[in-house]
Amino acid sequence: MKRLLDCTASDFQKMNGQDLKQAIRASEGRVMLSETFGSVPPLYPSVTNAELAAAFGADLLLLNVFDVFNPYIEGIECEENESIVQKMKQITGRPIGLNLEPVDPNAQQIEKLNELPKGRMATDESLREAKKLGFDFVCLTGNPKTGVTNDEILLAIKKAREAFGSEGLIIAGKMHGAGVANETGSSIISEAALSSFIEAGADVILMPSPGTVPGITLEATEKHVRFVHSKGALVMLTIGTSQEGADEATIRQIALNSKMAGADIHHIGDTGFYGIAVPENIMTYSIVIRGRRHTYVRMASSILR
């Protein structure tokens, strides 16, 4: 098995979720994931946001605000019966994942919540449809104002494992409060929740990067990462607070802190501009965690390789 750092488009085509997990583990904290919207006009009309993120150094691409029952990505047209997800994988040469949201109807609200279409929620039906569409991995988390709770994430992990099978790659956790009153700041994370996610079948635990959520310090994050690693799972540390639109000095600080905390995957969010991080920030973050060599090779490597 190659480390993900060395994988090309043809390698990714042969990999299932557990192969991806092993390739990530072998990369020792040098994997860059970029989240994008496909449901809004892209930053530049002639190229999708996902393609732009890939061009600036992302290894993995995560689609957000994507309705599995109305699969659509601005900037791509598909022939009848052609999978839009498969086409996105072909034109980017990257593994493609999907956010689905475990909404809790009984969540204690800290603000007025948004109402989501069923194709964005982590139900049995939507998870099976995501698998059918050809996503390489699924991420169970919450956008702002959605009422996603840790309890519902736990239930969704079990549903996702059933839908994606033993070879699927499941990422789960919260990158901010998602509008829930008793799960904000440092209360987002507990060892009990982390342990239950892993026991339910999560391969990768998602947590906020140090400095992105109040109370999420380097010291606290490192402790949680060590705990997750001791249970055999990987960790993705995230920027889900629009700091993907911050200055490059802030991005460098978050990147170094996340590397020191032990992140296996480094996530950068989708609203630096509306739908994608500031592209230069994707590259800046990538250079911090793995230098110019690996960053430029990822940026330049042809999808025909």
N, C-alpha and C positions, 0 to 999 in steps of 0.2 A: 504493500500500500504506500502510495506517495503521500508526503505532507501536502496540505492544500496549497501552500506557497508555490509548489512546483507543478500543480495541476493545470492543464490546458482545457480548452473546450471539449476536445475528444475524450479526455479523462472524465470530465463531469458527466458526459452522456452515459457512461458505463456505471455510474455510482448510484447506489441506493442511499437512503438516509443514514443507515449505520456506517456505510463506507465514508460518507461525508463526516460523520462524527469522529471517526478514527483519523481522518486526514486533518481535521481541525485540531484534535488533541496533539498530533505530531508536529504541529506548526508552532507550538510553544508561545501562544499569546500574540500571534502575528496574522490574525485573520480580521479583515475589514468587511463589515456588513453595512449597506446603505438602504434605508427605507425610502420609498417613493410613493406618491399617489399616481394612479393611472386614470382616475376619474375626473381630473381637471386638465385644462389645457397645459401642455408642457412648457417649460421655461422658454424654449426655443421651438417654434412650430415644426421645424423640419426633422426633429429627433425626439424620441420619447425621453421622459425623465430617467427611466431605468437605463437606457443606453448612455445617457450623459453621466450618470453615476458610475457605470462600469468603465467608461472612458477615463474617469478621474481616479480610478484605483480600487473600486469596490470588488471584493471577491464574491460576495453573496448579495443577492438583491431580494428585498422584502417588499411586497405590495401591500399597501394600506388602503382602507376605504374602497375595497373591491367586493362587489356583490357576486357571489358564486352563481346565483340564479339569473344574473344579467351581466355576464362576463364581457367587460369592455375596457379597453385601454386607449386613451386619447393618443392619436398619432399612428395607430396600427389598424389596418384593414385586413380582414381575413376572408378567405374563400368560404363558401358554404361547407359546413362539416369540418372546417379546419380549426384546431385548438389554438386559441389566442395565447394560452400559456406556453404551449410548445413552440409557437412562432416567436414569442419573446425570448425563450431559451436559445433558439437558433440565432437570433440577430444579436444577442448580447454575449453568447458563449458562457453564461453564468448559471449556476443553480438559482431557482426562483422559489421563494417562499411566500406564504400568505398569512396576514393577520386575521384571526377571527376572535370575536369578543364574547367572553363569558359573562353576560349581563345578569345581574342579580336583581330580580323584581322587588326584593325586600331590602335593598341597600339603604343604609341611613345616609340621606343626601346632605351634602354640604353646599350644593348649588343646584339650580334647575338642570335636569338632565335632558339629553337629546334622546329622541326615539329612533332606533336603528331598524333598517329593513332586515328581514329574516336571513337574507343572504350574507349578512356581515356578522351574524351572531354564531357562537360556537354551539350549534345544535347537532344532534346525530345526523340529520339530513344534510346540513351545510358541510359538515366534515366529510361525509361520503362524497358529496359533489366536488369538494376540493381535491380529494384523492383522484376522482374520475377526470378532472381537468388537467391533472399531471403536475401538480405542485411538488417540488422536491422536499419541502418541509413545511410545517405549520407552526405558527407562533400564537400562543394564547395569552392575550394581554388586553389592556383597555386604553382607548383613546380618552382624551379629556371629556368630562360630562357624560360618561356612558354608564356609570354605576356598576362597573366590574369589580368584583370582590375576590379575595383569596379563596373563600369557600366555593364560589362558582368556578374559579380556575381549577381547583382540585377535581371537581366533577367533570369538567371539560377535558382534563388530561386523560381520564379513564375513557371517555367517549372517543377522543382522538386516537388512543392506542388501539381501540377496537376498529376504528375506521381505517387507519393507516397500517395496521399490522405490526409485527415485530421488527420489520425492516425500516419503518418510518422514523423520521427525526422530529421530535417534539420539543419545542422551546416554550417555556411558561413562566409567568411572573408579572409583576407590575413595575412600570418605570416612573409612575407618579400616582397620585391619589385616585384619578379617574372619577372625581366627584363624590367620593365616599368619605363621610365625616370621620369615621374611626380608623381609616387606613391612609393617613397622610404623614408626610415627613418620615421620621425614623420608624413610625408605627406600620409602615408598608411591609416591613420585613420582620419575621420571627423565625427562630430555628425550628419551631414546631411546624410552621407552614412550609419551610424549605424541605424538611424531612418528609412531610406528607406528599409534597409534589413529586419528589424522587421516588418514593415508594409506589406512587400511583402510575409511574411510567415516564416521567419527564426526563429527557436526555440532557437538556440544557436549561439551567435556571437563569431567568432574566431578573436583573436588579439595576437600580439607578447607578450611574457612575458617580464617584465622589465629586461633590460640588455642584450637582445638578438638582438635587432636592434638599430642602432644609433638614439638617441633622444627619445627612448621609455623608459621613466623614471617611477619609482614607482608612483610618484605624478600624472603624466599625465595618466598613466594606471588606477589608482584608480578612477580618475575623469570619464574616459570613462566607466568603469565598473559600477559605480553608475548610470550613464545615462542609460545604457542598462537595468540594473535591474529596474529602474524606469518605463521602457516601458514594463516590464513583461517578458523579455527574460533572458536566462542564458548566461554565458560567459565561453569560453574555452581559456585559456592563453597557448601559444605554445612556444616550442623550435624547430624552424625550420631552424636553422642556423649552424647545425653540432656541436653545443655545447653539444649535447647529447653524444659526445665523449670527453668532457672536464673532468677535475679532479673532484672528489667527492665534494670538497669544493665549487667549482663553482656551481655544481648542487644544493647543499644545499642552497646557496645564492639565486639562481633563484627560488627555491621552496618556500622559506620563503617570498620573495618579492611578488610572485604570490599569495600566501595565503593572505598576507596583502592587496594586491590590490583587493581581493574579488573573485578570480576565483572559478567557480563551478566545472569545469573540468580542470585537469592539463594534458597537452599534452607533450609527449617527442617524438622527431623525430626519423628518421630511418637510419641515416648515422653516428652513432658513430663508428660502423663498417658498411660496405656497405650493407644496408638492415635491420639493427636493431640498436637501441641504445646500448651502452655498457650495458650488462644486469645488472651489479652491480649498474649502475646509475639509472635504473628503480626502483630497490629496495631502494636505497638511497633516491631518491625523494619521494617514497611512505612513508618511515619511517618519513621523515620530516613533511609531511602534515597530517599524522594520526597515527604515532607511530608504534612500533613493533607489538602490539596486532592485529590491523586490517591488517597490512601488512602480518604478518605470517599466519593469518587465510586465507587470500586470496590466498597466495602461497600454502598452504597445503590442502585447501578444495577440496575434490574429485569431479570429474565431475559426479559421480553417486549420489551426494546429491541432 
